[in-house]
Amino acid sequence: MWNDEKYNEFKERLYSLSEEEYRAFHMRLVPGIDNILGIRLPKLKALAKAIAKDDWRGFTVLPDSGIYEERMIKGLSIAMAKADIEEKLEYFRTFIPLINNWAVCDSVCSAFKPKKGEEEILFKFAAEYAAKEGEFEARVGIVLVMDRFLTEGYIDRSLEALKNVNMGKYYVDMAYAWALSMGIVKFEEKTLDFMKNTYLTDFVYNKALQKARESRRVSDEKKAFYNSLKK
């Protein structure tokens, strides 16, 4: 159970892992976020994995310290927990309002790995959040769709879910373009048809094509073709 002593030990462990040079580097990657200690992601994942095997529920509901790395560990411990997806997503709902940057959003979303039979529950959650108005709420949904549901069995429903994205916020638009670029690489005909017949801002449309061209999985011929489709 989490008490003051255990939490203080955790905080001491966090500070011991910080690196000033990495802190300065990472702050440039996550603009506007100041409360960063400078701990590399593999170390954060290791701490989260240990908590996920322990009292992750108690850790999740501890008062928020505002420390970037602590928030990252909270989200990762939820995603990594050995629990049913329904319970994990209920805890995740309470965590999502704390997300205020792309790095926590994307790292935590990528850590969700549904077990067989849980995919539909996670998909419905992702589709719900992709349509949210909040910038990082929507990004959560988009990234979950991109990471887990650009598959043969879900591509049509994933594209349908992405129709409901509310564009106009930078981190939403970037995630939307990223998801579409992955769709182009994996399901070119379906995704390009979607982009042709769905209203997209010029920024999202062109950024999706740009990101598809940057993929190592795309031939030079395809890159030239995608470039020709720019608006």
N, C-alpha and C positions, 0 to 999 in steps of 0.2 A: 504494500500500500504506500501511496505517496504522502509523506509527511514533510515537515520543514527540513529535517535533517537529510532525508533522501534527496529532496529537491536541491538543497544547497550543495550536496555532493555532485549532483548532476551539473549544476551551474559551474562549479569549479572544474569539472571535467571539460565542459565546453570551452572555457577560457584557456585551459591548458593546451587545447588543440588549435588555437587561433594562430594565424601567421600574418604579420603586418603587411608583408609584400603582397600576399594573396588577397588580403582585404582591400588594398588599394586597387588591385587589378579587378576584383569582382565588383567593386562599387561602380566602376566604369561600365560594366556589363548590365547593371541593374540601376539605372539612373533614378534619382529621387529617393532612394532607400539609404538611409544613413546608419541605421542601427545594425551594422554588419560586423561580425567579429573576424571573419576571414578563415573559415574552415572549409576544407575541400569536400565536395559532395560524397565521395566514397566513405569518408569518415562519418559524415552525417547519416548516410544509409546504414552503416554498421551500428551506430547508436540507436537508430530507429528500429532496426531489426531486433535488437536486444529488448527494447521496450515493447515491441509488438508481441514478444513471447512472454512478457511480464504483465504488469497492470497498465496496459495501454489505455483502457477506458479512464482510469483515474488520472493519467497523465494528460489526456486530451482535454479534460475539464478543469485543469489547473488555470488560475488567472493568467491572462496573456501578459507576458513581459514586454512584448514589442520587439524582442530580439529576432532578427531575421532567421538565424539558424534554429532557434527554438521552434519557431513556426514551421519551418521546413520539417523538422523532426516530428512535430505533432501530426502534420499531414501524412508524412511517410509511414508513421506507425499505424495510422488508421488503415491506409492502403495495404500494408503488409500483414495486418493482424489475421490470425487464424480464427476467423469468425464468419458467419453467414453474411452474404453481400447486403442483405436488407439492413442488418445492424450496422455494418460498416458505413453504409450510405447515410443512415440517420446521424451518425457521429460526424460524417463528412459535411452534411448540411450545416451543422453548427460551426464547423471550421471554416467553410467557404467565405463568410464575411470577413475573416482575417486576411484573406489573400489580397495583396495590394501590389503584386509584381508578377511578371511573366515567369520568372525562374521557379518560384514556389508552385505556381499553378501547373506548369508543364512537368516538373519533376514528380510532383505528387500524382498527377493524372497518369503518367506513364507507369507508375508503380502499381496501379490497379490491374490485377490479372484475374479475371473472373474464372471460377471453376466451371466445369461442364454443367450446364443447366442454369447458370447464373447470368448468362450473356444477355438474355432478354430484359432482365431487371436493370442491368447496367445501361443497356441501350436506351430504355425509356427514360432513365435518369439523365443521360447525356442529351437526349433530344429535348427534354424539358428545359435544361439549363442553357442549351444553345439558343433558345428563344428568349432568354432573359434580357432585361434592359441594362442591368449592371455590367460594367466593362469586364470584370474578372469572373463574374458569374457566367456570362456568355462564353468567355474564353474557356472556362472549365468544360462546358458542354461540347464546344467545338473540338478541343484537344482530345477529349475522350472519344468522340466520334472518329477522329482521324487516327488515333492510336489503335483502337480496337475494332472498328466497324467498317473500314474500307476493305471489305472482304466480299467474296462471291455471294455469300448468303445475305449480306446486309447492304450492299452498295446502293441499291435502288432506294431503300428506306433511309439510308444515310444522306443521300443527296436531297431527298424530300425534307428531311429534318433541317438540313442546311439552308433550305429556302426561307426558313423562319428567322434567320439571323438578322438582328437589327444592326445594320452597318453604320459607320460614322465615328466610332471610337477607335483610336489607333491600335490598341492591343486586341480588339475584336477583329478589325480588318486584317491585321497581319496574320492572325490565327486562321481566319477564313481563307485567305489567299494560300496559306501553307497547306491547309486541308485540301483545297481544290488542286493544288499542284501535285499532291500525293495521289489524288484521284486521277489526274491526267496520266501519271506514270503507270498506275495500276490498271485503270479502266478508262483508257483514252477516249474511246467513242462515246461512252455514256457521259463522261464528265464534260467533254467539249460540247456535247449536245445540251447538257444542263446549262453550261455557261452561255451558250447561244440563246437559249430560250427563257432564261431567268434574269430578272433585273439585278445587275451588279453595278456598283460604282466603278468608274474607270480605274480607280486605284486598285480595288480588289481584283478586278479582271486582269489588268496588266501585271500586277504583282504575282498572281497565280501563274501566268505564263512565264514570267521571269524565273520564278522558283522552279518551275518544271524544266526550264532550259539549264538551270544550274545543277540538276540531278546528274550524277555519274551514270545512272541507268539509262540515260537518253542519248541516242545517237546524234551525230552532227547533223544528219539529214532532218531528224525530228526537231532539233533545236532551231534550225532554219525555218521549218514549217511553223513552229509555235511563235517565232519572232514575226512571221508574216501575219499573224492573227491579231497583233496589237492594235488597240484603238488609239 
